[in-house]
């Protein structure tokens, strides 16, 4: 990260609403699932929390669950940014951690490889581009994305390796805010 970051910038994160797979604890990256009815209701309930806030830049993952959440919250014209896709799970797509651990004890996306998926280095490279865009804005950037990717994005905002995202539980249809305390990047609000 660069020392010339805009210390007035903020990065607001919205994790998409519930899908069938997120509800059931199945890893979802490239599979393009719709929101459940409950996911639609809860995502729509976020709208009043963002209605009176101005954003310089609004970005969304290209996946329909993120784009639909953006629409429900009141941002139907959010710019699609491929860098906001979920951490690619490769062979673990659609499989729960419990199932994976039957053959790979102790597996997490933070600590183990994902066969035919993304590496931590690849995730870092693309999420650093999102951080750079947000820090280049004088004001607020709002992004709609996915659980592991937004947790990794938070780690990168905080100038930590992506695996530090393991410390940031992130539920569906939640709002989080990243910002600054003087020149130090910080969490302002989390999983709200």
C-alpha positions in Angstrom: 0.0 0.0 0.0 1.2 3.5 -0.6 1.9 6.2 1.8 0.1 8.7 -0.4 -3.3 7.3 0.4 -6.2 9.7 0.9 -6.8 9.7 4.6 -10.3 11.1 4.1 -11.5 8.1 2.1 -13.8 5.5 3.5 -14.6 2.0 2.2 -18.1 0.8 3.0 -18.7 -2.9 2.5 -22.0 -4.8 2.0 -22.0 -8.5 1.9 -24.7 -9.9 -0.4 -28.0 -11.2 1.0 -28.6 -14.9 1.8 -28.5 -17.5 -0.9 -29.4 -21.2 -0.6 -25.7 -22.1 -0.4 -24.7 -19.4 2.1 -27.6 -20.4 4.3 -26.4 -24.1 4.1 -22.7 -23.3 4.6 -21.6 -24.3 1.1 -18.7 -22.5 -0.5 -19.9 -20.3 -3.3 -17.6 -18.4 -5.6 -18.3 -18.9 -9.3 -21.7 -20.5 -9.0 -24.2 -17.7 -9.8 -27.0 -18.2 -7.3 -30.0 -16.0 -6.7 -31.0 -14.6 -3.3 -33.5 -16.5 -1.2 -36.8 -14.8 -0.3 -35.3 -14.2 3.2 -32.2 -12.8 1.5 -34.2 -10.4 -0.5 -36.1 -9.2 2.6 -33.0 -8.6 4.7 -31.0 -7.0 1.9 -33.9 -4.6 1.2 -33.9 -3.7 4.9 -30.4 -2.3 4.5 -31.7 0.5 2.2 -32.7 3.0 4.9 -29.3 2.7 6.5 -27.6 3.9 3.3 -30.3 6.3 2.0 -28.8 9.5 3.5 -25.2 8.7 2.7 -23.4 10.1 -0.4 -20.9 7.8 -2.2 -18.3 9.0 -4.7 -17.9 5.4 -6.1 -20.3 2.4 -5.9 -18.9 -1.0 -7.1 -20.3 -4.5 -7.2 -19.2 -8.0 -7.9 -20.6 -9.3 -11.2 -22.4 -12.2 -9.4 -26.1 -11.8 -9.3 -26.3 -12.2 -5.6 -24.2 -9.0 -5.1 -25.8 -7.1 -8.0 -29.3 -7.9 -6.7 -28.3 -6.8 -3.2 -27.0 -3.5 -4.7 -30.4 -3.0 -6.5 -32.4 -3.8 -3.3 -30.3 -1.4 -1.3 -30.9 1.4 -3.8 -27.9 1.2 -6.1 -29.1 -0.4 -9.3 -26.4 1.4 -11.3 -23.4 0.1 -9.3 -20.4 -0.4 -11.5 -19.5 -4.0 -12.0 -15.9 -4.7 -10.8 -14.5 -8.2 -11.6 -12.0 -7.7 -8.7 -14.8 -8.0 -6.2 -15.7 -11.7 -7.0 -15.5 -14.2 -4.2 -12.3 -16.1 -3.5 -12.4 -18.9 -6.1 -12.9 -22.2 -4.3 -12.0 -24.4 -7.3 -12.7 -28.1 -6.4 -14.3 -27.0 -3.2 -17.1 -25.1 -4.9 -20.5 -26.1 -3.4 -18.9 -28.1 -0.6 -19.0 -27.3 3.1 -16.0 -26.9 5.4 -17.2 -30.0 7.3 -17.0 -32.1 4.2 -13.6 -30.8 3.1 -12.2 -31.5 6.5 -13.1 -35.2 6.2 -10.1 -35.4 3.7 -8.1 -32.3 4.7 -8.2 -32.0 8.5 -8.2 -28.4 9.7 -8.8 -26.9 6.3 -9.7 -23.2 5.9 -9.5 -21.0 2.9 -7.1 -18.9 5.0 -4.6 -21.6 5.8 -4.8 -24.2 3.0 -4.7 -24.4 -0.7 -7.9 -24.7 -2.7 -7.2 -27.2 -5.5 -7.9 -25.5 -8.9 -8.9 -22.3 -7.0 -7.3 -19.0 -6.3 -4.1 -18.5 -4.3 -3.8 -15.9 -1.6 -1.4 -14.1 -3.9 -4.0 -13.9 -6.6 -6.6 -12.7 -4.2 -4.2 -10.1 -2.8 -3.4 -8.7 -6.3 -7.0 -8.1 -7.3 -8.2 -6.8 -3.9 -5.2 -4.3 -3.8 -6.7 -2.8 -6.9 -10.0 -2.3 -5.1 -8.2 -0.7 -2.1 -6.3 1.6 -4.5 -9.5 2.8 -6.2 -11.2 3.4 -2.8 -8.2 5.3 -1.5 -8.0 7.4 -4.6 -11.6 8.7 -3.9 -12.1 11.8 -1.8 -15.0 10.5 0.1 -16.8 7.2 0.4 -16.7 4.1 -1.8 -19.4 1.5 -1.4 -18.8 -2.1 -2.5 -21.2 -5.1 -2.7 -19.4 -8.4 -2.5 -18.9 -11.7 -0.8 -17.9 -13.1 2.6 -14.3 -14.3 2.2 -13.4 -11.7 -0.4 -14.7 -8.8 1.7 -12.9 -10.2 4.8 -9.7 -10.4 2.7 -10.3 -6.9 1.4 -10.5 -5.7 4.9 -7.2 -7.2 5.7 -5.7 -5.5 2.7 -7.2 -2.1 3.7 -5.6 -2.6 7.1 -2.3 -3.4 5.3 -2.3 -7.0 6.5 -1.9 -10.3 4.5 -5.2 -11.6 3.2 -5.1 -14.5 5.7 -5.7 -12.0 8.5 -9.3 -11.9 7.1 -9.9 -15.0 9.2 -10.4 -12.7 12.2 -13.4 -10.8 10.7 -16.6 -12.9 10.7 -19.0 -11.4 8.2 -22.7 -12.3 7.9 -24.9 -11.9 4.9 -26.7 -8.6 4.4 -24.4 -6.7 6.8 -22.7 -3.3 6.6 -19.1 -2.6 7.6 -17.1 0.6 7.3 -13.3 1.0 6.9 -11.6 4.3 7.3 -8.7 6.1 9.1 -7.5 7.3 12.4 -5.1 9.9 11.4 -2.8 8.1 8.9 -3.6 4.6 10.2 -6.2 2.5 8.3 -8.8 1.2 10.8 -12.2 -0.6 11.2 -14.9 2.0 11.9 -17.9 -0.4 12.0 -18.0 -4.2 11.5 -20.7 -6.8 10.6 -23.5 -4.4 11.5 
